Structure formats: C-alpha cells, structure tokens
C-alpha cells in the first residue's frame, strides 16, 4: 500500500482498506490467541498420520 501511494500517488478505496483491515486484524487475533493460550495450536493438535 505504501509503495502505491509513494510511487504511483494512488490511494486504496474503501473496499481495499476493509480487506487490509480484515487481514491485519486476523493476524493480530491469531498472535493474541497464541499468547493467551501459551502454546502453539499446531503442536497441540497434530494432523494424524493417515491423512
């Protein structure tokens, strides 16, 4: 996003900002959730070998 603003002088529209916020928010939630649990979800629930 910063590259587009600096180089091309184009700002994202409302839908793009919503998508950016959604992705950023989900990353923050995942980071927060991992810290609250104090464990890695992938390690707690490994995929069975028969898959």
C-alpha positions, 0 to 999 in steps of 0.5 A: 500500500505504501509503495502505491501511494509513494510511487504511483500517488494512488490511494486504496478505496474503501473496499481495499482498506476493509480487506487490509483491515480484515487481514491485519486484524486476523493476524493480530487475533491469531498472535493474541490467541497464541499468547493467551493460550501459551502454546502453539495450536499446531503442536497441540493438535497434530494432523494424524498420520493417515491423512 
